[in-house]
Amino acid sequence: MATPKRARGANIRYRIKAETSYGIRPAGNWRTGSAFSFDVDLEQPLEDVARLGQGPERQTPLRGAKDVTGPVEVPVDQRLIYDYLVPLLGAPGVAVQLGARGFIQFSDNPADLDTITLAGTDWTFVAGTPAGNQTQIGASLQDTLDALVIDLNGSAEAAITPATYSRLGDRLVIVHDTADATGNSYTLAASSDAAIVSHGTLTGGGFWQRKWEAGVPTEYPSFSAEIEHTDMEAGSDRFASYSGCQVNGLTIGRTRSGAVRAALQIIAQKKFEHAASVAGTPVSLAEDLFSQFQGDILISDRPVANVTAASLSINPNAEILEELRFDGYIGGTDGGQFNVDLNLTARYSNNALKAAASAASTVSARFGFLDRPSGAELLFEIHEIHLPEPRKPITGPGGISVEYAGLGTMEGTLGRALTVTLINDVANYAIA
């Protein structure tokens, strides 16, 4: 007799597609997904029922309720992360095509006669009265950059006028005005080590921007997922599908290196086992993973020294509808309090985190990843964060680490705690 084939994780196939109606697997073709691990499955416990007069031995147990939940860890990919942001945050706003983008990050006020080069044109910082393509150095870096933004936007220089300039903290941000690839040839350079360009040129011209505003949806979309165990024999239950999948939490950690991973907490409604796929002819998007090297954290729009680790957590705190049903499955979920947390580990020093925590003042944060050569970007903007006064344990002669457990709250003017932006080359995510 032939030995039964055994399934292995290396050879599974993973497919997903958004549902039109909760818990109903969609027709048509699904998208090929990517995951590091998939631990969603059906669990139905046995319930022991002890009764009087039945003797000391256990009697036949009863079947309990069915739960289909579990964690899934996926790559933070330039394109595929969209399929998890939608069930977490709802549908994004209308996709907008962008011009090429870039920036110059300054770590210190420019010195006299330092230059930046924009589209091949030198722009000089001067201590005295400026003339032509020059900007006067101010009392602070912020003053200098504010003056630079005014000078550049008011310039009649032919190479300078095709873009719009702004300041973000200690950055000069440049966005080309033409929403196609034209601006990808716009070059960037700087003469000083205190000014670092995002890339040799602007990038991402013609890419599409999608934005989510946290807390907007009253009902969160669901998706279906299918796992195929290709090692198993044809005709066996080599396919398992899960319907009514909702994302009840996302956590992204920051380290110095490696692929960026998103840990998802999934609540599903049903599981099916079958001998044939329900995913049609799967379609694929090119996979380009963000790396930790491409990560960026700004606190109140500025880099913060001595941060050694970070994690962002988004949790809708969904409440499971434990409906009384004949099949034992849940009836869905209702959204609860939408929480955004940013945990930062830093060496104890006089930085912006310590200052904000000591003063009980709020900060904002930009937590994201930018592929500088292409211009693809994923950005989480937490508009208001409260930082606690943390313990500062001294565990030995080495550096002292402090953990700041920041709580995101609704910013009064914007009326939300979080904005998420995804920029990539996908014009349309619809699947036939």
C-alpha positions in Angstrom: 0.0 0.0 0.0 1.3 3.5 -0.9 2.4 5.7 1.9 0.0 8.7 2.3 1.6 12.0 1.3 2.2 14.5 4.0 1.6 18.2 3.7 4.5 20.7 4.2 4.4 24.5 4.6 7.0 25.0 1.9 4.6 23.8 -0.8 1.3 25.4 0.2 -0.6 27.8 -2.1 -2.3 30.8 -0.4 -5.1 32.8 -2.1 -7.4 35.6 -1.0 -10.2 37.8 -2.3 -12.5 40.4 -0.8 -16.1 39.3 -0.1 -19.1 41.2 -1.4 -21.3 39.7 1.4 -20.0 38.7 4.8 -19.2 35.0 5.0 -20.0 34.2 1.4 -16.9 33.1 -0.6 -16.6 35.2 -3.7 -16.8 33.9 -7.2 -14.3 34.5 -10.0 -10.5 34.6 -9.7 -8.7 35.2 -6.4 -5.4 36.8 -5.8 -2.2 34.9 -4.9 -1.2 35.9 -1.4 2.0 35.7 0.5 2.6 34.7 4.1 5.3 33.7 6.6 2.8 31.7 8.7 -1.0 30.9 8.6 -2.5 29.7 11.9 -6.2 30.4 11.2 -8.3 27.2 11.7 -11.5 25.7 13.1 -11.6 24.9 16.7 -14.6 23.1 18.3 -13.9 22.0 21.8 -15.4 19.1 23.7 -17.4 19.9 26.8 -17.4 17.6 29.7 -20.9 17.3 31.3 -20.8 15.6 34.7 -24.2 14.4 36.0 -25.4 12.8 39.2 -25.8 9.1 39.3 -23.7 8.3 36.3 -20.8 6.7 38.2 -17.2 7.9 38.4 -16.2 7.5 34.8 -16.5 10.3 32.2 -19.6 10.2 30.1 -19.9 11.1 26.4 -19.0 14.8 25.9 -20.9 17.4 24.0 -19.6 19.5 21.1 -19.0 23.2 21.9 -19.3 26.3 19.7 -17.1 26.7 16.6 -14.4 29.3 16.5 -12.3 30.1 13.4 -9.6 32.4 14.5 -5.8 32.7 14.6 -2.7 34.7 13.7 -1.4 35.2 10.2 2.0 36.8 9.6 2.5 38.4 6.2 5.2 40.4 4.5 4.7 44.2 4.4 4.8 44.3 0.6 4.6 47.3 -1.6 1.4 46.1 -3.3 -0.1 43.1 -1.4 -0.5 44.9 2.0 -3.5 46.6 0.5 -5.5 43.4 0.8 -5.1 43.6 4.6 -5.5 47.4 5.1 -9.0 47.3 3.6 -10.4 44.8 6.1 -8.6 46.6 8.9 -9.5 50.2 8.0 -12.3 50.0 5.4 -12.1 51.2 1.8 -9.6 53.9 1.1 -10.4 57.3 -0.5 -10.2 57.7 -4.3 -6.8 56.8 -5.7 -4.9 59.8 -6.9 -2.0 59.8 -9.3 1.1 61.6 -8.1 4.1 63.4 -9.5 7.6 62.3 -8.7 8.6 62.9 -5.0 11.8 63.2 -3.0 13.4 65.1 -0.1 16.6 66.4 1.3 17.1 65.7 5.1 19.1 68.2 7.0 20.8 67.4 10.3 22.2 70.9 10.9 21.9 74.5 9.7 23.8 74.9 6.4 27.1 76.7 6.4 27.9 79.7 4.3 28.2 78.7 0.6 26.8 75.2 1.1 24.7 74.2 -1.9 21.9 71.9 -2.9 21.4 71.0 -6.5 17.9 70.7 -7.9 17.4 69.5 -11.5 21.0 70.4 -12.2 20.6 73.9 -10.8 22.8 74.9 -7.8 21.1 76.8 -5.0 23.4 78.4 -2.4 23.0 79.2 1.3 24.7 82.5 2.2 25.3 84.3 5.5 24.8 87.7 3.9 22.2 89.2 1.7 20.9 86.7 -0.9 20.7 87.3 -4.6 19.5 85.1 -7.5 19.5 81.4 -6.7 20.4 82.0 -3.0 18.8 81.7 0.4 20.0 83.5 3.5 20.9 81.2 6.5 18.6 81.9 9.4 19.1 81.7 13.1 17.9 78.1 13.1 17.6 75.2 10.6 13.8 75.7 10.7 14.2 79.4 9.8 16.6 78.6 7.0 14.3 75.9 5.5 11.2 78.1 5.8 13.1 80.8 3.8 14.3 78.2 1.3 10.7 77.0 0.7 9.6 80.6 0.0 12.5 81.3 -2.3 12.1 78.1 -4.3 8.4 78.4 -4.8 8.8 82.0 -5.8 11.7 81.3 -8.2 11.4 81.9 -12.0 14.3 79.6 -12.7 13.2 77.2 -15.4 14.6 74.1 -13.7 13.0 75.0 -10.4 9.4 76.0 -11.4 8.2 72.5 -12.4 8.0 71.4 -8.7 6.4 72.5 -5.5 8.5 72.8 -2.3 7.6 72.4 1.4 9.2 71.8 4.8 8.5 68.7 6.9 10.4 69.1 10.1 14.1 69.2 9.0 13.3 68.1 5.5 12.9 70.0 2.2 10.2 68.1 0.4 10.0 68.3 -3.4 7.0 67.2 -5.4 6.9 67.4 -9.2 3.8 69.1 -10.5 3.2 66.7 -13.4 1.4 63.5 -12.3 3.4 61.1 -14.5 7.0 59.8 -14.9 8.2 63.2 -16.1 9.7 64.2 -12.8 11.7 61.0 -12.4 14.6 62.7 -14.2 14.6 65.7 -11.8 18.0 65.3 -10.0 18.9 65.9 -6.3 22.3 66.5 -4.8 23.9 68.3 -1.8 27.4 69.6 -1.1 27.3 69.0 2.7 27.3 65.8 4.7 24.7 67.5 6.9 22.2 67.3 3.9 21.2 63.8 2.6 19.1 63.3 -0.5 16.3 60.7 -0.6 17.7 59.4 -3.9 19.7 60.8 -6.8 16.4 61.8 -8.5 12.8 62.2 -7.6 11.0 58.9 -7.9 7.5 57.5 -8.1 6.2 59.7 -10.8 2.8 58.3 -12.0 2.3 56.2 -8.9 -1.1 56.0 -7.2 -1.8 57.2 -3.7 -4.5 55.7 -1.5 -5.4 57.0 1.9 -7.3 55.6 4.9 -8.6 57.6 7.8 -8.9 55.6 11.0 -12.3 55.1 12.6 -14.3 56.1 9.5 -16.0 52.8 8.6 -19.0 51.6 10.6 -18.7 48.1 9.1 -15.3 46.5 8.3 -15.0 44.5 5.0 -14.3 40.8 5.1 -12.3 38.5 2.8 -12.0 34.8 2.1 -8.8 32.8 2.1 -7.8 29.5 0.6 -4.9 27.2 1.5 -3.9 24.4 -1.0 -1.7 21.6 0.3 -0.1 20.7 -3.0 1.7 17.7 -1.4 -1.5 15.9 -0.9 -3.1 13.5 -3.4 -5.6 14.9 -6.0 -9.1 14.1 -4.9 -8.3 14.4 -1.2 -9.3 17.4 1.0 -6.2 19.2 -0.1 -8.0 22.6 -0.1 -9.2 24.5 2.9 -11.0 27.8 2.6 -12.1 30.3 5.2 -14.9 32.8 4.8 -15.8 35.9 6.8 -12.2 36.7 7.6 -11.8 40.1 9.4 -8.6 41.7 10.6 -8.9 42.4 14.3 -5.3 43.6 14.8 -2.2 44.5 13.0 1.3 44.9 14.5 4.4 45.9 12.6 7.8 45.9 14.4 10.9 47.9 13.6 14.4 46.5 13.9 17.7 47.3 12.1 17.5 44.6 9.3 15.4 41.9 7.8 12.0 41.9 6.0 9.2 43.9 7.5 6.5 41.6 8.9 2.9 42.4 9.8 1.3 40.2 12.5 -2.5 40.0 11.9 -5.1 38.7 14.2 -7.9 37.1 12.1 -11.5 36.4 13.1 -13.2 34.2 10.5 -16.7 32.8 10.3 -16.5 29.4 8.6 -14.0 26.8 7.4 -14.6 24.5 4.4 -12.5 21.5 3.3 -12.8 20.4 -0.4 -11.2 18.5 -3.1 -11.1 21.3 -5.7 -10.1 25.0 -5.6 -12.7 27.7 -5.3 -10.2 30.4 -6.3 -10.7 30.2 -10.0 -7.5 31.0 -11.9 -5.4 32.9 -9.4 -3.9 36.2 -10.5 -0.7 37.6 -9.1 0.8 41.0 -8.4 4.6 41.4 -8.5 6.0 40.9 -5.0 8.3 43.6 -3.6 8.9 43.4 0.1 9.8 46.4 2.2 12.9 45.9 4.2 13.7 47.3 7.7 16.5 49.3 6.0 13.8 51.3 4.3 12.0 52.2 7.5 11.7 55.7 8.9 10.3 57.0 12.2 9.8 60.7 12.8 8.5 62.2 16.1 6.8 65.5 15.6 8.2 65.5 12.1 11.9 65.0 13.2 14.2 62.1 13.6 14.8 61.0 17.2 18.2 59.8 18.3 18.9 56.6 20.3 15.7 54.7 19.3 16.7 51.0 19.1 13.3 49.2 18.5 9.7 50.1 17.8 6.4 48.5 17.1 3.1 49.9 15.8 -0.2 48.2 16.8 -3.6 48.9 15.4 -6.6 47.2 17.0 -10.3 47.7 16.2 -11.2 45.6 19.3 -14.0 43.9 17.4 -16.7 42.3 19.5 -17.7 38.8 18.2 -21.4 38.4 17.7 -22.0 35.0 19.4 -25.2 34.4 17.6 -27.4 31.4 18.4 -27.1 29.5 15.1 -27.8 25.9 14.0 -24.3 25.5 12.6 -22.5 26.8 15.7 -20.6 29.6 13.8 -20.4 33.3 14.8 -22.7 35.8 13.3 -20.0 38.4 12.6 -18.3 41.2 14.5 -19.0 44.7 15.7 -16.2 47.2 15.9 -15.2 48.5 19.3 -12.8 51.2 20.5 -10.2 51.8 17.8 -6.8 51.8 19.4 -3.4 52.8 17.9 -0.3 52.2 20.0 3.3 53.0 19.3 5.9 51.4 21.5 9.4 52.8 21.3 12.6 51.4 23.0 15.3 54.0 23.4 18.6 54.5 25.2 18.1 56.8 28.1 19.1 60.3 27.0 17.9 63.8 26.6 15.8 63.3 23.5 12.4 64.4 22.3 10.7 61.3 23.9 12.1 62.0 27.4 11.1 65.7 27.0 7.5 64.9 26.0 7.1 62.3 28.7 8.5 64.5 31.4 6.3 67.5 30.3 3.2 65.3 29.8 2.9 66.9 26.3 1.7 65.1 23.2 3.7 64.3 20.1 2.9 63.1 16.6 4.6 60.3 14.7 5.3 59.2 11.2 6.0 55.4 11.0 6.6 54.0 7.6 8.7 52.5 4.8 9.9 54.1 1.6 11.6 52.3 -1.3 13.7 55.2 -2.4 14.6 53.9 -5.9 11.0 53.3 -6.9 9.1 55.7 -4.8 6.7 53.1 -3.3 5.7 54.0 0.3 3.6 52.9 3.2 3.1 55.5 5.9 1.3 55.5 9.2 0.7 59.0 10.6 -0.3 59.0 14.3 -1.6 62.5 14.9 -1.5 62.6 18.7 0.4 60.4 21.0 0.6 60.5 24.8 3.8 59.2 26.3 4.0 57.8 29.9 6.8 58.5 32.3 8.5 55.1 32.1 10.7 53.1 34.5 14.4 53.3 33.8 15.9 49.9 34.9 19.6 49.8 35.4 20.5 46.1 34.8 24.2 46.3 34.4 27.1 48.5 33.4 26.0 48.9 29.8 23.5 51.3 28.2 20.2 52.0 30.0 17.1 51.2 27.8 13.7 52.8 28.4 10.4 51.7 26.9 7.8 54.3 26.0 4.3 52.8 25.5 2.7 55.5 23.5 -1.1 55.7 23.2 -2.6 57.3 20.1 -5.7 59.4 20.6 -8.0 61.4 18.4 -6.5 64.7 17.4 -9.2 67.3 17.8 -8.7 69.3 14.6 -8.5 66.3 12.3 -11.1 64.3 14.2 -9.0 61.1 14.0 -6.0 59.4 15.5 -4.5 57.8 12.4 -4.0 58.3 8.6 -2.5 55.6 6.5 -1.1 56.2 3.0 -0.1 53.6 0.5 1.7 54.7 -2.7 2.6 52.2 -5.4 2.2 51.5 -9.1 -1.2 49.6 -8.9 -3.8 51.6 -10.8 -6.7 49.2 -10.1 -6.9 46.4 -7.4 -10.1 44.9 -8.8 -10.1 41.2 -9.7 -12.4 39.8 -12.3 
